[in-house]
Amino acid sequence: MNAISINFSEFIQIQNNQTITTSEFIAQAFGKQHKNVLAKIEEIAKEIKADFFELNFKPKAKQVKTGFGCRETKSYELTKDGFMLLVMGFTGKAAMQIKIAYIEAFNLMAEQIKQLSGSPKTTADDRTGLRQAVSALVSKKHIDYSDAYSLVHHRFAVEHIDELTHEQIPQAVEYVHRLILDGEVLDKPKPPALPQLNDELVLSIGRLLLHAQDMRLFVNRYLPAFECLGITNHGALWSYVHDTEPTFERVREFFLQQTPYQNHHLFSDDAIWVRRRVMATIKV
């Protein structure tokens, strides 16, 4: 097919205020089999980041009637960035001419969108301050550039920063600076939830207190034997017996206050047994 005879503007579509083409149109323009274009796209998918691929190569499926019923065919919708990535390796006598004609058609359609929207796009120079702010965010918060720009895209409901209007650029810069200073919406990890005091936890505290008191009685009983083994009167075992009574007293008071004998849903055989044993071993 002669590239001159192709109306490339017919190969560009507008969806959601964005210019796209399709893998089928590309195959037609470059005189390639569609299956080979699909194979090249899927090869690209393995070589680039998934978020960039998903943004610029959107799979489409449609049902095609055949003599035996219907079969599903696959194709892709490509943005201008996706198109450029795909065709940069296409060679041949007319390949460069076709690429230029395609890009001119993209630019023509983009200009029409700009005129219809009434909000002219910004230039790369206009966005210098925003790029600098994003670089600072990446450096300060140790995140990827793609993640940083995604925050801006989400905040202003655009897919690329070149869709920001002149009025939105300073707003975007201010937003990124807030992210740097405050860490706003950067998915800070939530602190672990504190355990809730309930009957089960109170009873567990009582059981732990009971075991600790029993161990304290045991250590006190055998302190002389431990001293014969070379443990002095100022060792950890001696301290466990003689220095911990204030702590035991506070924990016992808490547990006994939380387990009254009357009109309480913790009241059970286990609770009664633990409470009585705790009270029976109050003193060493």
Solvent accessible surface area in square Angstrom, and as a share of the most:
residue,aa,sasa,rsa
1,M,144,0.64
2,N,96,0.49
3,A,6,0.04
4,I,129,0.66
5,S,86,0.55
6,I,21,0.11
7,N,79,0.41
8,F,13,0.05
9,S,40,0.26
10,E,114,0.51
11,F,13,0.05
12,I,7,0.03
13,Q,64,0.28
14,I,71,0.36
15,Q,72,0.32
16,N,140,0.72
17,N,100,0.51
18,Q,28,0.12
19,T,15,0.09
20,I,10,0.05
21,T,0,0.00
22,T,16,0.09
23,S,0,0.00
24,E,63,0.28
25,F,49,0.21
26,I,0,0.00
27,A,6,0.04
28,Q,90,0.40
29,A,2,0.01
30,F,26,0.11
31,G,63,0.61
32,K,79,0.33
33,Q,108,0.48
34,H,49,0.22
35,K,136,0.58
36,N,79,0.41
37,V,1,0.00
38,L,28,0.14
39,A,60,0.46
40,K,69,0.29
41,I,0,0.00
42,E,70,0.31
43,E,83,0.37
44,I,9,0.05
45,A,37,0.28
46,K,177,0.75
47,E,126,0.56
48,I,47,0.24
49,K,128,0.54
50,A,69,0.53
51,D,70,0.37
52,F,81,0.34
53,F,25,0.10
54,E,116,0.52
55,L,54,0.27
56,N,0,0.00
57,F,0,0.00
58,K,75,0.32
59,P,84,0.53
60,K,94,0.40
61,A,65,0.51
62,K,106,0.45
63,Q,117,0.52
64,V,48,0.28
65,K,175,0.74
66,T,53,0.31
67,G,83,0.79
68,F,209,0.87
69,G,38,0.37
70,C,83,0.50
71,R,137,0.50
72,E,114,0.51
73,T,28,0.16
74,K,89,0.38
75,S,13,0.09
76,Y,10,0.04
77,E,22,0.10
78,L,0,0.00
79,T,8,0.05
80,K,67,0.28
81,D,67,0.35
82,G,0,0.00
83,F,0,0.00
84,M,77,0.34
85,L,46,0.23
86,L,0,0.00
87,V,3,0.02
88,M,132,0.59
89,G,50,0.48
90,F,20,0.08
91,T,119,0.69
92,G,55,0.53
93,K,214,0.91
94,A,39,0.30
95,A,9,0.07
96,M,123,0.55
97,Q,81,0.36
98,I,10,0.05
99,K,26,0.11
100,I,87,0.44
101,A,25,0.20
102,Y,0,0.00
103,I,43,0.22
104,E,108,0.48
105,A,7,0.05
106,F,1,0.01
107,N,73,0.37
108,L,93,0.46
109,M,27,0.12
110,A,31,0.24
111,E,67,0.30
112,Q,73,0.32
113,I,13,0.07
114,K,61,0.26
115,Q,128,0.57
116,L,152,0.75
117,S,56,0.36
118,G,60,0.58
119,S,48,0.31
120,P,71,0.45
121,K,88,0.37
122,T,8,0.05
123,T,80,0.46
124,A,55,0.43
125,D,118,0.61
126,D,57,0.30
127,R,29,0.10
128,T,48,0.28
129,G,33,0.32
130,L,0,0.00
131,R,88,0.32
132,Q,118,0.52
133,A,3,0.02
134,V,0,0.00
135,S,46,0.30
136,A,38,0.30
137,L,0,0.00
138,V,24,0.14
139,S,74,0.48
140,K,132,0.56
141,K,66,0.28
142,H,164,0.73
143,I,44,0.22
144,D,80,0.41
145,Y,111,0.42
146,S,37,0.24
147,D,74,0.38
148,A,0,0.00
149,Y,44,0.17
150,S,57,0.37
151,L,38,0.19
152,V,0,0.00
153,H,37,0.16
154,H,159,0.71
155,R,121,0.44
156,F,19,0.08
157,A,95,0.74
158,V,22,0.13
159,E,56,0.25
160,H,39,0.17
161,I,26,0.13
162,D,50,0.26
163,E,53,0.24
164,L,0,0.00
165,T,28,0.16
166,H,86,0.39
167,E,123,0.55
168,Q,47,0.21
169,I,17,0.09
170,P,81,0.51
171,Q,92,0.41
172,A,0,0.00
173,V,30,0.17
174,E,102,0.46
175,Y,9,0.03
176,V,0,0.00
177,H,84,0.37
178,R,80,0.29
179,L,0,0.00
180,I,33,0.17
181,L,148,0.74
182,D,89,0.46
183,G,3,0.03
184,E,63,0.28
185,V,86,0.50
186,L,37,0.19
187,D,136,0.70
188,K,134,0.57
189,P,127,0.80
190,K,185,0.78
191,P,116,0.73
192,P,122,0.77
193,A,100,0.78
194,L,146,0.73
195,P,108,0.68
196,Q,140,0.62
197,L,96,0.48
198,N,78,0.40
199,D,33,0.17
200,E,134,0.60
201,L,60,0.30
202,V,5,0.03
203,L,20,0.10
204,S,51,0.33
205,I,48,0.24
206,G,0,0.00
207,R,95,0.35
208,L,129,0.64
209,L,8,0.04
210,L,5,0.02
211,H,118,0.53
212,A,31,0.24
213,Q,2,0.01
214,D,46,0.24
215,M,104,0.46
216,R,11,0.04
217,L,43,0.22
218,F,94,0.39
219,V,7,0.04
220,N,50,0.25
221,R,153,0.56
222,Y,96,0.37
223,L,13,0.06
224,P,85,0.53
225,A,52,0.41
226,F,45,0.19
227,E,70,0.31
228,C,117,0.70
229,L,144,0.71
230,G,61,0.59
231,I,55,0.28
232,T,89,0.52
233,N,79,0.41
234,H,160,0.71
235,G,20,0.19
236,A,86,0.66
237,L,56,0.28
238,W,71,0.25
239,S,38,0.24
240,Y,62,0.24
241,V,3,0.02
242,H,92,0.41
243,D,83,0.43
244,T,35,0.20
245,E,40,0.18
246,P,74,0.47
247,T,70,0.41
248,F,16,0.07
249,E,100,0.45
250,R,152,0.55
251,V,52,0.30
252,R,11,0.04
253,E,96,0.43
254,F,68,0.29
255,F,0,0.00
256,L,42,0.21
257,Q,120,0.54
258,Q,60,0.27
259,T,6,0.03
260,P,56,0.35
261,Y,72,0.27
262,Q,135,0.60
263,N,157,0.80
264,H,51,0.23
265,H,160,0.71
266,L,13,0.06
267,F,103,0.43
268,S,50,0.32
269,D,122,0.63
270,D,78,0.40
271,A,6,0.05
272,I,32,0.16
273,W,142,0.50
274,V,2,0.01
275,R,34,0.12
276,R,152,0.55
277,R,75,0.28
278,V,0,0.00
279,M,89,0.40
280,A,80,0.62
281,T,16,0.09
282,I,56,0.29
283,K,147,0.62
284,V,74,0.43
